[in-house]
């Protein structure tokens, strides 16, 4: 068994090798869905899928990484450690729960240290019914010119304008406007797109192939960038359904917690650090796996204050629009993005793995009830 720190990687290419090697060491077959483009260093990109358990298991747990590319540095570490974790695997096997690891939902963003797909789309805003009018976000349209100024770092006038918006409307209003998702500015932040992305269609194929027969389906999707450093907020990741929310609370929330603290939050009641979002990836489960009782959370690990994270994303999008930027500025912005979504520190990695591991054990127990 490898140590916690050794499960994490410093590049997508390294993370993929560690995942494939861990699966091979457990004699698990891996199905690779190759991306149409190459990675930052010319490497092959793929959504790699490994099933640990019986293909016809009635209880299935999905553990996925890199929905938001660069956040895969965290999620891949969890997956690699889990594949080496004998106690965890024995628990799932004894319970008859199959575990589906989806490594790098958005491999392009993972490799290029971006949050978005190669289409500049936020994958977790892309699961819309594109035959219908798409959700409007007028507040984002108002902010768009300020978020992506002509120069970076922003000049004094731009800083003053953003500061004035926050002073008038509050920090939460800025977060809500920017992160909710928008479909009108293809070059902008949190763009949901106007058609399904490669990652969208590929994850649907994975669900049809591996999750179409189970009767109970749980999903833990690993994210970073919101909340206190190292804390894994458990955000309800289903429709606004009270029965599903009650299950999530019973599995991952108050059960066994003497303080009575609610540990599963929701975008529907405002308890989550996340804004209310549209077009989220879990929508695909209801469409591709209608036979399954579905219960899920997103594990959202904190890194930096939210305004610093938004600033890093603004810088990244500016850089994408200005490929003529100097080598020095390119490196500075890429490091800024990495710091916003991944803490390269042993204590942070330990917190990430321990909380994910607890949630995975809890999911197995919940699936078996």
C-alpha positions in Angstrom: 0.0 0.0 0.0 1.3 3.4 -0.9 1.3 6.4 1.5 -1.2 9.2 1.2 1.3 11.7 -0.2 2.6 9.3 -2.8 -1.0 8.9 -4.2 -1.0 12.5 -5.5 0.7 13.7 -8.7 2.4 16.8 -10.1 1.0 16.4 -13.6 -2.0 14.8 -15.4 0.4 12.4 -17.2 1.8 11.2 -13.9 -1.6 10.9 -12.3 -2.8 8.8 -15.2 0.1 6.4 -14.9 -0.4 6.0 -11.2 -4.1 5.3 -11.7 -3.5 2.8 -14.5 -0.7 1.1 -12.5 -2.9 0.9 -9.4 -5.7 -0.7 -11.3 -3.3 -3.2 -12.9 -1.9 -4.1 -9.5 -5.4 -5.1 -8.5 -6.0 -7.0 -11.8 -8.7 -4.6 -12.8 -9.3 -3.9 -16.4 -9.4 -0.3 -17.5 -11.5 1.0 -20.4 -10.1 4.2 -21.8 -12.1 6.7 -23.7 -9.5 8.7 -25.6 -10.0 12.5 -26.0 -9.6 13.9 -29.5 -6.8 16.3 -28.6 -3.4 15.8 -27.1 -2.3 17.0 -23.6 0.0 19.9 -22.7 3.1 17.7 -23.1 1.8 15.9 -26.1 0.5 13.0 -24.0 -2.7 11.0 -24.8 -5.7 12.2 -22.9 -8.5 9.9 -21.8 -11.4 9.4 -19.4 -10.2 6.1 -17.8 -12.7 3.8 -16.2 -12.1 0.9 -13.8 -14.7 -1.2 -12.2 -13.8 -2.9 -8.9 -16.6 -5.5 -8.4 -19.1 -7.5 -10.2 -20.5 -6.0 -13.5 -24.1 -7.1 -12.4 -23.9 -5.8 -8.9 -27.1 -4.2 -7.7 -25.4 -1.6 -5.6 -22.9 0.6 -7.4 -20.7 3.5 -6.1 -19.1 5.9 -8.5 -16.0 7.9 -7.4 -15.0 10.5 -10.0 -12.4 13.1 -10.5 -11.6 16.1 -12.6 -15.0 17.2 -13.6 -13.3 20.6 -13.4 -10.0 19.6 -15.0 -7.4 21.1 -12.6 -9.4 19.9 -9.6 -8.3 16.4 -10.7 -5.0 16.8 -8.9 -7.1 16.3 -5.7 -9.5 13.7 -7.0 -6.9 11.5 -8.6 -5.0 11.2 -5.4 -8.2 10.0 -3.6 -8.8 7.4 -6.4 -5.2 6.1 -6.5 -5.1 5.8 -2.7 -8.4 3.9 -2.7 -7.2 1.4 -5.2 -4.2 0.6 -2.9 -6.4 0.5 0.3 -6.9 -3.1 1.2 -9.3 -2.3 4.1 -11.5 -0.2 1.8 -11.6 -2.7 -1.0 -12.4 -5.6 1.4 -15.3 -3.6 2.9 -16.8 -2.9 -0.5 -16.3 -6.5 -1.7 -17.8 -8.0 1.4 -20.9 -5.8 1.1 -21.3 -6.7 -2.6 -20.9 -3.1 -3.7 -19.1 -2.5 -7.0 -17.0 0.6 -7.2 -16.6 2.5 -10.5 -13.7 4.8 -10.6 -13.9 7.4 -13.4 -10.5 9.1 -13.7 -10.4 12.4 -15.3 -13.9 13.4 -16.5 -12.3 16.4 -18.1 -8.7 15.2 -19.0 -8.0 18.2 -21.2 -8.5 20.7 -18.3 -6.6 18.4 -16.0 -3.6 18.3 -18.3 -3.6 22.0 -19.3 -4.3 23.1 -15.7 -7.6 24.7 -16.6 -11.0 24.2 -15.0 -12.9 24.1 -18.3 -13.0 21.6 -21.2 -11.2 22.2 -24.5 -14.5 23.9 -25.6 -14.0 26.4 -22.8 -17.1 25.0 -21.2 -17.7 24.3 -17.5 -18.7 20.7 -17.6 -20.8 21.0 -14.5 -23.0 23.6 -16.3 -23.2 21.7 -19.6 -25.9 19.1 -18.8 -28.8 21.1 -20.2 -31.7 20.2 -22.5 -30.3 22.1 -25.5 -33.6 21.7 -27.4 -35.1 24.2 -24.9 -34.3 27.9 -24.1 -31.2 28.0 -21.9 -31.1 29.6 -18.4 -30.5 33.3 -18.5 -27.9 35.0 -16.2 -28.3 38.8 -16.6 -26.1 39.5 -13.7 -23.2 37.8 -15.4 -23.7 39.7 -18.6 -23.4 42.9 -16.6 -20.1 41.8 -15.0 -18.5 40.1 -18.0 -16.6 43.2 -19.3 -15.1 43.7 -15.8 -14.2 40.0 -15.3 -12.1 39.9 -18.5 -10.3 43.3 -18.9 -8.0 44.1 -21.8 -4.9 43.8 -19.6 -3.8 41.6 -16.7 -3.4 42.3 -13.9 -6.4 44.6 -14.0 -5.8 48.3 -13.9 -7.0 50.6 -11.0 -10.3 51.4 -12.7 -11.2 47.8 -13.1 -10.3 47.0 -9.5 -12.4 49.9 -8.4 -15.4 48.8 -10.5 -15.4 45.3 -9.1 -14.9 46.6 -5.6 -17.9 48.9 -6.1 -20.1 46.0 -7.2 -19.1 44.0 -4.1 -19.7 47.0 -1.9 -23.2 47.5 -3.4 -24.3 43.9 -3.7 -22.1 41.9 -1.5 -19.5 39.1 -2.0 -22.2 36.4 -2.2 -23.9 38.3 -5.1 -20.6 38.4 -7.0 -20.1 34.6 -6.4 -23.7 33.8 -7.5 -23.5 36.0 -10.6 -20.2 34.6 -11.7 -20.4 30.9 -10.8 -24.1 30.1 -11.5 -23.4 29.4 -15.1 -24.1 31.3 -18.3 -24.7 30.5 -22.0 -24.2 33.9 -23.7 -20.4 34.6 -23.5 -18.4 31.7 -25.0 -15.1 33.3 -23.9 -16.4 33.9 -20.4 -16.3 32.3 -17.0 -18.5 29.3 -16.1 -19.8 29.1 -19.7 -22.3 26.2 -20.0 -22.1 25.9 -23.8 -24.8 25.6 -26.4 -24.3 21.8 -27.1 -23.0 18.8 -25.2 -19.3 18.6 -24.8 -17.1 15.6 -25.5 -16.9 14.9 -21.7 -20.7 15.2 -21.5 -21.4 12.6 -24.2 -18.6 10.4 -22.9 -19.7 10.2 -19.3 -23.2 9.4 -20.6 -21.7 6.4 -22.5 -19.9 5.3 -19.3 -23.2 5.4 -17.4 -25.0 3.4 -20.0 -22.3 0.8 -20.1 -21.6 0.4 -16.4 -24.6 1.7 -14.4 -27.7 0.6 -16.5 -28.3 -2.6 -14.4 -27.9 -1.5 -10.8 -30.9 -0.9 -8.6 -29.1 1.5 -6.2 -26.5 4.0 -7.4 -24.4 6.4 -5.3 -21.9 8.9 -6.6 -19.1 10.9 -4.9 -17.8 13.5 -7.2 -14.5 15.1 -6.0 -14.1 18.9 -6.3 -11.9 21.7 -4.9 -12.0 25.5 -4.6 -14.8 26.4 -2.1 -14.8 26.6 1.7 -12.2 26.5 4.5 -8.8 25.0 3.6 -9.0 21.2 3.7 -12.6 20.9 4.7 -14.6 18.6 2.5 -18.1 20.0 2.3 -20.6 17.3 1.4 -23.0 19.0 -1.1 -26.2 17.2 -2.0 -25.9 16.2 -5.7 -29.4 15.1 -6.8 -32.6 16.7 -7.9 -34.5 18.8 -5.3 -36.0 15.6 -3.9 -36.7 15.3 -0.2 -36.5 11.5 -0.2 -33.0 11.6 -1.8 -31.9 14.4 0.5 -33.1 12.4 3.5 -31.0 9.4 2.3 -28.0 11.6 1.9 -28.4 13.0 5.4 -28.8 9.5 6.8 -25.6 8.3 5.0 -23.3 11.3 5.2 -24.9 13.7 7.6 -26.2 13.7 11.2 -26.1 9.9 11.8 -23.7 9.2 14.6 -22.9 12.9 15.1 -23.7 13.9 18.7 -23.5 17.6 18.0 -26.4 17.3 15.5 -24.5 19.4 13.0 -25.8 19.0 9.5 -22.9 17.8 7.3 -24.8 17.5 4.0 -25.5 20.9 2.5 -27.7 21.8 -0.4 -27.8 24.5 -3.1 -31.6 24.3 -2.8 -31.9 25.7 0.7 -28.8 28.0 0.6 -26.9 26.0 3.2 -24.0 25.2 0.7 -21.0 27.3 0.1 -21.9 26.8 -3.6 -24.3 29.1 -5.4 -27.5 27.7 -7.0 -26.3 26.1 -10.2 -27.9 24.8 -13.4 -26.8 22.1 -15.9 -25.1 19.9 -13.4 -23.5 16.6 -14.3 -25.7 14.4 -12.0 -28.7 15.2 -14.3 -27.3 12.6 -16.6 -28.1 9.8 -14.1 -31.8 10.4 -14.3 -31.7 10.3 -18.0 -29.2 7.4 -18.5 -30.0 5.2 -15.4 -33.7 5.7 -14.7 -33.9 2.3 -13.1 -31.7 3.2 -10.1 -32.4 4.8 -6.8 -29.9 7.6 -6.8 -28.1 9.3 -3.9 -25.0 11.5 -4.3 -22.8 14.2 -3.0 -20.1 16.4 -4.3 -17.1 16.5 -2.0 -15.9 20.2 -2.2 -12.5 20.8 -0.5 -11.4 24.2 0.4 -8.2 25.8 -0.7 -8.2 29.6 -0.7 -10.8 32.4 -0.1 -13.5 32.4 -2.8 -12.5 35.8 -4.1 -8.9 34.6 -4.6 -10.3 31.6 -6.5 -12.4 33.8 -8.8 -9.4 36.0 -9.4 -7.3 33.0 -10.4 -10.1 31.9 -12.8 -10.3 35.4 -14.3 -6.5 35.3 -14.9 -6.7 31.9 -16.5 -9.5 33.0 -18.9 -7.5 36.2 -19.7 -4.5 34.1 -20.5 -6.5 31.8 -22.8 -7.6 34.9 -24.7 -4.0 36.3 -24.8 -1.7 33.5 -26.0 0.9 36.2 -26.7 1.5 36.6 -23.0 5.1 36.3 -21.8 6.5 33.0 -20.6 6.9 34.5 -17.2 3.3 35.7 -17.0 2.1 32.3 -18.3 3.9 30.5 -15.5 2.7 32.9 -12.9 -0.9 32.5 -13.9 -0.7 28.8 -14.1 0.7 28.6 -10.6 -2.0 30.9 -9.4 -4.6 28.5 -10.8 -2.9 25.5 -9.3 -2.8 27.2 -5.9 -6.5 28.0 -6.1 -7.5 24.4 -6.7 -4.7 22.2 -5.2 -2.7 22.6 -2.0 0.6 20.9 -2.5 1.0 20.2 1.3 1.1 17.0 3.2 -1.4 18.0 5.8 -4.0 19.1 3.2 -3.5 15.8 1.3 -4.1 13.9 4.5 -7.3 15.8 5.2 -8.5 15.1 1.6 -8.0 11.4 1.7 -9.3 10.8 5.3 -12.6 12.6 4.6 -13.1 11.0 1.2 -12.4 7.6 2.7 -14.9 8.1 5.4 -17.5 9.2 2.8 -16.8 6.1 0.7 -17.3 3.8 3.7 -20.5 5.6 4.6 -21.8 5.2 1.0 -21.2 1.4 1.1 -23.2 1.2 4.4 -26.0 3.4 2.9 -26.2 1.3 -0.3 -26.6 -1.8 1.8 -29.5 -0.5 4.0 
